[in-house]
Amino acid sequence: MELRRDFLKYVSLNVIGMIGISCYILADTFFVAKALGTTGLAALNFSISFFSVMQGCGLMIGIGGATDFSLRRQEADGKNGDISFVHTVMLGSIAAALFLLIGIFLAEPLGRILGADATTLPYTKVYLQTILCFAPAFILNNILLAFVRNDNGPRLSMTAMLVSSFSNIILDYVFMFPLSMGIFGAAFATGLSPVISIAILLLHFKGRNQGFHLMRCKLELRRLGRIMALGFSSLIGELASAISLLTFNLIILGISGNIGVAAYGIIANIALVATSVFTGTAQGLQPLASRCYGQGEREGVSRLSGYAVKTAVFFAVVIYAVICIFAPAIASIFNSEGNRTLSELAVEGMRIYFAGYFFAGISIVATALLSATAHVNKAMAIALCRSCVILVPCVFLLSRLFKMTGVWLSFVVAEGLVFVLTVVFLVRFRRR
């Protein structure tokens, strides 16, 4: 009973927090669509794919480090937990520096690689340049969110996510309309969001019982590798979004041009909200599964896996019902120019695309469960199949056969095939 209560507590807090985070991306999309129309919307969609890569690196380092912290904090009088935190910060600093350099020197060529043309490149360059200059804040925020959550601070973690997200929405409006800062304003507002979150998360260190601190320690290459391995499935999960965004953008550009990309931009941003629900479930599951596994409570881990799968199915039903009913209304919100083609593409796309979450939701929580219990290879296999091994061939094949309908359908088919692999792994896992 206590385990179920903890599961509901951690999952609900993380789902709310993740929805809050995804809402600021929706706010970007909404305000950019209102201010800059189809061109701005397409540019934003090109940029989001690389933003997902940066976030994926932050999640890999943060979740990997926090998982190592949870599994090893009982060792060596608690000092192993501190060592995990220090090594995580080291990795985060390296990643942040790399993304910062890309933002300063390579934003324009990166925009071209992502699919931006002469019309959309100026907007794409500005957004990428601005957002990547905040890379240190994004990376550190992901680290602190994971560690605070795993250190019995899920409420503070949720509060940080919600306050920063709603602050971003307010700043989005202020920067883009009263101040007329254009797409730079949207990116600047998004960049300030993790700064606000970090300020709130630092309150954790005022408590007397926090389980992690900065300290001097020797660099352990093996520990760095373990942290990356434990969190790698999270990176792959975000890379799945980035690769699918990039692949979809390039294929759609050839079929329907910038209007098609803008339609996919609407779908992709709504999909981020859907994905955040399952990611929140996965993040709520992770510390509990790691704790049970570390204490040898195999029955507890099995019960948690059952709770997670049932939760994923419930959310998938709710999300798809909402999409089927409100697809035209959702499309119209982001269609400031009243473009009929844009609306038709977006509505058809949403009703096909989101059926894939009946499969994707279970795969996402299963990946988190397997990573949290040190079944890294299985988690990685699921994540890799979701990101490119199956999805990319599906979108190329089905787009040739059915054009835009095939593009939307490819996500459903790919996730369905990955689901088969996920079921096999889960059955074997629960039999142990």
LINTA-V115213 format. One record per residue. RES is the residue in one small letter. PHI is phi in radians with two decimals (999 if undefined). NEAR is the number of other C-alpha atoms within 10 Angstrom. D_CENTER is the distance of its C-alpha to the mean C-alpha in Angstrom with 2 decimals. Layout:
BEGIN
res & phi & near & d_center
RES & PHI & NEAR & D_CENTER
RES & PHI & NEAR & D_CENTER
END
This chain:
BEGIN
res & phi & near & d_center
m & 999 & 6 & 30.41
e & -1.13 & 7 & 29.02
l & -1.12 & 14 & 26.16
r & -1.10 & 13 & 25.26
r & -1.11 & 10 & 25.49
d & -1.09 & 14 & 23.20
f & -1.04 & 22 & 20.64
l & -1.08 & 18 & 20.86
k & -1.12 & 14 & 20.73
y & -1.15 & 26 & 17.67
v & -1.17 & 25 & 15.69
s & -1.07 & 18 & 16.96
l & -1.14 & 22 & 16.24
n & -1.28 & 29 & 12.61
v & -1.11 & 21 & 12.11
i & -1.05 & 18 & 14.01
g & -1.10 & 26 & 12.14
m & -1.17 & 26 & 8.64
i & -1.08 & 22 & 10.67
g & -1.04 & 23 & 12.23
i & -1.10 & 25 & 9.34
s & -1.17 & 22 & 8.51
c & -1.14 & 22 & 12.29
y & -1.24 & 25 & 12.77
i & -1.20 & 21 & 11.06
l & -1.08 & 20 & 13.42
a & -1.08 & 22 & 16.12
d & -0.94 & 26 & 15.80
t & -1.06 & 23 & 16.23
f & -1.09 & 21 & 19.08
f & -1.23 & 23 & 20.94
v & -1.12 & 27 & 20.67
a & -1.07 & 23 & 21.97
k & -1.18 & 19 & 24.75
a & -1.46 & 18 & 25.75
l & -2.13 & 18 & 25.39
g & 1.20 & 18 & 25.39
t & -1.07 & 26 & 24.35
t & -1.09 & 19 & 24.47
g & -1.12 & 25 & 22.06
l & -1.13 & 32 & 19.63
a & -1.13 & 32 & 19.84
a & -1.08 & 32 & 19.46
l & -1.09 & 28 & 16.28
n & -1.16 & 27 & 14.83
f & -1.10 & 33 & 16.09
s & -1.26 & 27 & 14.49
i & -1.06 & 23 & 10.90
s & -1.06 & 23 & 10.89
f & -1.38 & 23 & 11.81
f & -1.01 & 19 & 9.67
s & -1.12 & 20 & 6.66
v & -1.11 & 21 & 9.22
m & -1.08 & 25 & 9.93
q & -1.11 & 19 & 6.69
g & -1.09 & 26 & 6.79
c & -1.11 & 27 & 10.35
g & -1.09 & 29 & 9.95
l & -1.18 & 30 & 8.08
m & -1.01 & 29 & 10.76
i & -1.20 & 33 & 13.45
g & -1.17 & 31 & 12.70
i & -1.22 & 35 & 12.17
g & -1.07 & 31 & 14.81
g & -1.14 & 32 & 17.13
a & -1.19 & 34 & 16.84
t & -1.15 & 29 & 17.54
d & -1.05 & 26 & 20.48
f & -1.04 & 28 & 21.56
s & -1.16 & 25 & 21.74
l & -1.30 & 22 & 23.59
r & -2.07 & 18 & 26.03
r & -1.17 & 20 & 26.69
q & -1.37 & 14 & 29.81
e & -1.54 & 10 & 31.36
a & 0.93 & 9 & 33.74
d & 0.98 & 8 & 34.21
g & 1.46 & 14 & 30.57
k & -1.18 & 19 & 30.61
n & -1.10 & 19 & 28.26
g & -1.13 & 23 & 25.49
d & -1.12 & 20 & 26.36
i & -1.10 & 26 & 26.49
s & -1.05 & 28 & 22.97
f & -1.13 & 24 & 21.79
v & -1.06 & 21 & 23.94
h & -1.14 & 22 & 22.73
t & -1.13 & 28 & 19.07
v & -1.11 & 20 & 20.04
m & -1.03 & 14 & 21.99
l & -1.05 & 20 & 19.19
g & -1.06 & 25 & 16.98
s & -1.13 & 15 & 20.01
i & -1.11 & 12 & 20.48
a & -1.09 & 18 & 16.98
a & -1.07 & 22 & 17.22
a & -1.10 & 15 & 20.67
l & -1.11 & 14 & 19.74
f & -1.17 & 22 & 17.13
l & -1.09 & 19 & 19.70
l & -1.13 & 15 & 22.41
i & -1.06 & 17 & 20.56
g & -1.11 & 23 & 20.11
i & -1.28 & 14 & 23.79
f & -1.91 & 11 & 25.42
l & -2.19 & 15 & 23.41
a & -1.06 & 22 & 21.60
e & -1.18 & 20 & 24.19
p & -1.09 & 13 & 24.39
l & -1.11 & 21 & 20.61
g & -1.03 & 25 & 20.67
r & -1.13 & 16 & 23.36
i & -1.06 & 13 & 21.55
l & -1.31 & 23 & 18.59
g & 1.99 & 22 & 21.29
a & -1.17 & 27 & 22.56
d & -1.80 & 14 & 26.30
a & -1.03 & 8 & 29.04
t & -1.31 & 13 & 28.16
t & -1.65 & 21 & 24.44
l & -1.03 & 24 & 24.48
p & -0.99 & 16 & 25.76
y & -1.19 & 24 & 22.95
t & -1.08 & 31 & 20.27
k & -1.05 & 25 & 21.97
v & -1.08 & 21 & 22.15
y & -1.11 & 28 & 18.51
l & -1.10 & 27 & 17.40
q & -1.01 & 25 & 20.24
t & -1.21 & 23 & 19.50
i & -1.16 & 24 & 15.76
l & -1.30 & 26 & 16.37
c & -1.18 & 20 & 19.27
f & -1.71 & 22 & 17.03
a & -0.94 & 27 & 15.19
p & -0.98 & 21 & 17.14
a & -1.20 & 21 & 16.01
f & -1.09 & 27 & 12.24
i & -1.14 & 28 & 12.85
l & -1.08 & 23 & 15.37
n & -1.08 & 26 & 13.41
n & -1.11 & 23 & 10.75
i & -1.13 & 25 & 13.96
l & -1.15 & 23 & 15.85
l & -1.02 & 25 & 13.42
a & -1.18 & 24 & 13.39
f & -1.21 & 29 & 17.13
v & -1.10 & 22 & 18.23
r & -1.08 & 23 & 16.58
n & -1.34 & 24 & 18.32
d & -1.78 & 18 & 21.44
n & 1.10 & 15 & 22.15
g & -2.17 & 17 & 20.52
p & -1.12 & 23 & 17.96
r & -1.17 & 16 & 19.70
l & -1.13 & 20 & 19.54
s & -1.04 & 25 & 15.83
m & -1.10 & 24 & 15.37
t & -1.03 & 19 & 17.98
a & -1.06 & 25 & 16.39
m & -1.12 & 28 & 13.10
l & -1.22 & 22 & 15.36
v & -1.09 & 17 & 18.01
s & -1.14 & 24 & 15.92
s & -1.18 & 29 & 14.18
f & -1.21 & 17 & 17.63
s & -1.10 & 17 & 19.20
n & -1.08 & 28 & 17.03
i & -1.06 & 21 & 18.17
i & -1.11 & 13 & 21.72
l & -1.14 & 20 & 21.62
d & -0.91 & 27 & 20.25
y & -1.09 & 20 & 23.38
v & -1.09 & 16 & 25.73
f & -1.21 & 19 & 24.84
m & -1.55 & 22 & 24.81
f & -1.96 & 15 & 27.80
p & -1.00 & 8 & 30.35
l & -1.65 & 10 & 29.73
s & 0.88 & 13 & 29.06
m & -1.58 & 16 & 26.72
g & 1.09 & 20 & 25.08
i & -1.20 & 28 & 21.77
f & -1.07 & 22 & 22.26
g & -1.09 & 24 & 22.22
a & -1.10 & 29 & 18.85
a & -1.18 & 24 & 17.37
f & -1.13 & 20 & 19.50
a & -1.09 & 26 & 18.40
t & -1.14 & 27 & 14.69
g & -1.16 & 20 & 15.85
l & -1.31 & 19 & 17.94
s & -1.02 & 27 & 15.26
p & -1.15 & 26 & 14.23
v & -1.10 & 18 & 18.01
i & -1.12 & 19 & 18.80
s & -1.06 & 28 & 16.33
i & -1.06 & 22 & 17.96
a & -1.02 & 12 & 21.35
i & -1.28 & 17 & 20.77
l & -1.13 & 22 & 19.39
l & -1.11 & 14 & 22.52
l & -1.08 & 10 & 24.56
h & -1.03 & 17 & 23.71
f & -1.34 & 13 & 26.10
k & -1.35 & 8 & 28.92
g & -1.27 & 9 & 29.15
r & -1.53 & 7 & 31.60
n & -1.92 & 10 & 29.74
q & -1.12 & 14 & 26.54
g & -1.69 & 21 & 26.11
f & -2.46 & 22 & 24.87
h & -2.55 & 13 & 26.60
l & -1.40 & 12 & 27.05
m & -2.72 & 11 & 30.07
r & -1.40 & 8 & 31.95
c & -2.75 & 11 & 31.46
k & -1.30 & 9 & 32.01
l & -1.23 & 12 & 29.28
e & -1.97 & 12 & 28.52
l & -1.07 & 10 & 27.10
r & -1.11 & 8 & 26.77
r & -1.21 & 16 & 24.57
l & -1.01 & 18 & 22.31
g & -1.12 & 13 & 22.05
r & -1.14 & 17 & 21.44
i & -1.06 & 25 & 18.55
m & -1.14 & 23 & 16.87
a & -1.15 & 21 & 17.88
l & -1.14 & 29 & 16.56
g & -1.76 & 30 & 13.05
f & -1.09 & 24 & 13.22
s & -1.10 & 30 & 11.73
s & -1.18 & 30 & 8.34
l & -1.08 & 26 & 8.94
i & -1.11 & 27 & 10.19
g & -1.04 & 27 & 7.39
e & -1.26 & 25 & 5.40
l & -1.09 & 26 & 9.07
a & -1.03 & 25 & 9.60
s & -1.15 & 24 & 7.86
a & -1.14 & 24 & 9.76
i & -1.16 & 21 & 12.87
s & -1.14 & 21 & 13.07
l & -1.03 & 23 & 12.76
l & -1.11 & 21 & 15.40
t & -1.09 & 21 & 17.55
f & -1.05 & 25 & 17.57
n & -1.01 & 26 & 18.37
l & -1.16 & 18 & 21.21
i & -1.21 & 21 & 22.68
i & -1.12 & 22 & 22.55
l & -1.01 & 17 & 24.11
g & -1.32 & 12 & 26.99
i & -1.64 & 17 & 27.47
s & -2.21 & 17 & 27.05
g & 1.21 & 14 & 26.59
n & -1.12 & 23 & 24.65
i & -1.15 & 22 & 25.11
g & -1.10 & 24 & 23.31
v & -1.10 & 32 & 20.40
a & -1.11 & 32 & 20.42
a & -1.09 & 29 & 20.48
y & -1.15 & 26 & 17.47
g & -1.02 & 25 & 15.80
i & -1.11 & 29 & 16.52
i & -1.10 & 23 & 15.24
a & -1.09 & 24 & 11.95
n & -1.27 & 21 & 11.33
i & -1.14 & 22 & 12.59
a & -1.09 & 19 & 10.46
l & -1.07 & 19 & 7.27
v & -1.15 & 21 & 9.36
a & -1.07 & 21 & 10.34
t & -1.09 & 22 & 7.19
s & -1.08 & 24 & 6.49
v & -1.10 & 26 & 10.02
f & -1.27 & 29 & 9.80
t & -1.13 & 25 & 7.02
g & -1.07 & 23 & 9.45
t & -1.06 & 31 & 12.24
a & -1.11 & 27 & 11.18
q & -1.21 & 26 & 10.89
g & -1.22 & 27 & 14.16
l & -1.22 & 27 & 15.72
q & -0.97 & 30 & 15.12
p & -1.14 & 29 & 17.68
l & -1.21 & 22 & 20.17
a & -1.14 & 28 & 20.12
s & -1.09 & 25 & 20.52
r & -1.12 & 19 & 23.35
c & -1.09 & 20 & 25.14
y & -1.14 & 19 & 24.90
g & -1.12 & 17 & 26.16
q & -1.61 & 12 & 29.02
g & 1.33 & 11 & 29.96
e & -1.57 & 12 & 29.32
r & -1.12 & 16 & 28.59
e & -1.11 & 13 & 29.46
g & -1.09 & 17 & 26.90
v & -1.09 & 24 & 24.12
s & -1.09 & 20 & 25.46
r & -1.11 & 14 & 25.54
l & -1.10 & 20 & 21.96
s & -1.10 & 22 & 20.92
g & -1.13 & 12 & 23.05
y & -1.03 & 16 & 21.59
a & -1.14 & 27 & 17.99
v & -1.13 & 18 & 19.08
k & -1.07 & 12 & 21.15
t & -1.12 & 18 & 18.44
a & -1.08 & 25 & 16.10
v & -1.11 & 18 & 19.16
f & -1.03 & 13 & 20.02
f & -1.12 & 18 & 16.76
a & -1.07 & 24 & 16.97
v & -1.10 & 13 & 20.55
v & -1.09 & 10 & 19.93
i & -1.07 & 19 & 17.17
y & -1.17 & 21 & 19.39
a & -1.10 & 15 & 22.46
v & -1.07 & 10 & 21.10
i & -1.11 & 20 & 20.10
c & -1.05 & 16 & 23.52
i & -1.39 & 11 & 25.43
f & -1.90 & 14 & 23.83
a & -0.93 & 19 & 22.63
p & -1.07 & 16 & 25.54
a & -1.16 & 13 & 25.04
i & -1.10 & 18 & 21.32
a & -1.07 & 22 & 22.30
s & -1.16 & 18 & 25.16
i & -1.06 & 14 & 23.11
f & -1.75 & 26 & 21.50
n & -1.95 & 23 & 24.76
s & -1.13 & 17 & 26.84
e & -1.53 & 13 & 29.34
g & 1.13 & 13 & 30.06
n & -1.27 & 12 & 29.58
r & -1.14 & 11 & 30.60
t & -1.07 & 12 & 29.17
l & -1.03 & 24 & 25.73
s & -1.10 & 25 & 25.99
e & -1.11 & 13 & 27.32
l & -1.10 & 22 & 24.69
a & -1.17 & 28 & 21.80
v & -1.14 & 23 & 23.51
e & -1.05 & 17 & 24.34
g & -1.06 & 22 & 20.89
m & -1.07 & 26 & 19.19
r & -1.21 & 20 & 21.85
i & -1.58 & 20 & 21.46
y & -0.98 & 23 & 17.76
f & -1.31 & 25 & 16.59
a & -1.11 & 24 & 19.11
g & -1.13 & 22 & 16.78
y & -1.31 & 26 & 14.68
f & -1.09 & 21 & 17.81
f & -1.64 & 23 & 17.09
a & -1.09 & 26 & 13.33
g & -1.01 & 28 & 12.97
i & -1.17 & 23 & 15.52
s & -1.12 & 29 & 14.17
i & -1.15 & 29 & 10.79
v & -1.24 & 26 & 12.94
a & -1.14 & 27 & 15.54
t & -1.05 & 26 & 13.51
a & -1.12 & 31 & 12.78
l & -1.07 & 29 & 16.48
l & -1.16 & 25 & 17.84
s & -1.14 & 27 & 16.10
a & -1.17 & 33 & 17.30
t & -1.88 & 23 & 20.75
a & 1.19 & 18 & 21.07
h & -1.64 & 16 & 20.96
v & -1.11 & 19 & 18.86
n & -1.10 & 15 & 20.45
k & -1.17 & 20 & 19.80
a & -1.07 & 30 & 16.10
m & -1.13 & 23 & 15.97
a & -1.09 & 19 & 18.11
i & -1.10 & 24 & 15.93
a & -1.10 & 28 & 12.79
l & -1.14 & 20 & 15.17
c & -1.12 & 21 & 16.76
r & -1.20 & 29 & 13.67
s & -1.40 & 22 & 12.76
c & -2.62 & 20 & 16.28
v & -1.00 & 16 & 19.23
i & -1.87 & 18 & 19.58
l & -1.10 & 24 & 17.47
v & -1.06 & 20 & 19.10
p & -1.04 & 12 & 22.63
c & -1.10 & 20 & 22.10
v & -1.21 & 25 & 21.12
f & -1.14 & 17 & 24.01
l & -1.19 & 14 & 26.49
l & -1.24 & 18 & 25.80
s & -1.18 & 20 & 25.57
r & -1.21 & 14 & 29.01
l & -1.41 & 12 & 30.41
f & -2.21 & 12 & 29.09
k & 0.95 & 17 & 27.77
m & -1.14 & 22 & 25.07
t & -1.05 & 16 & 25.38
g & -1.13 & 21 & 24.72
v & -1.06 & 27 & 21.50
w & -1.13 & 28 & 20.13
l & -1.19 & 22 & 21.75
s & -1.06 & 26 & 20.31
f & -1.12 & 25 & 16.88
v & -1.14 & 22 & 18.89
v & -1.10 & 21 & 21.23
a & -1.08 & 24 & 18.75
e & -1.14 & 24 & 16.77
g & -1.11 & 20 & 20.26
l & -1.19 & 15 & 21.46
v & -1.13 & 22 & 18.59
f & -1.01 & 24 & 19.29
v & -1.03 & 12 & 22.82
l & -1.10 & 15 & 21.80
t & -1.06 & 23 & 19.56
v & -1.06 & 14 & 22.61
v & -1.02 & 10 & 24.86
f & -1.13 & 19 & 22.84
l & -1.16 & 20 & 22.57
v & -1.09 & 10 & 26.30
r & -1.12 & 9 & 27.27
f & -1.11 & 17 & 25.17
r & -1.30 & 14 & 26.83
r & -1.37 & 7 & 30.25
r & -1.27 & 8 & 30.22
END
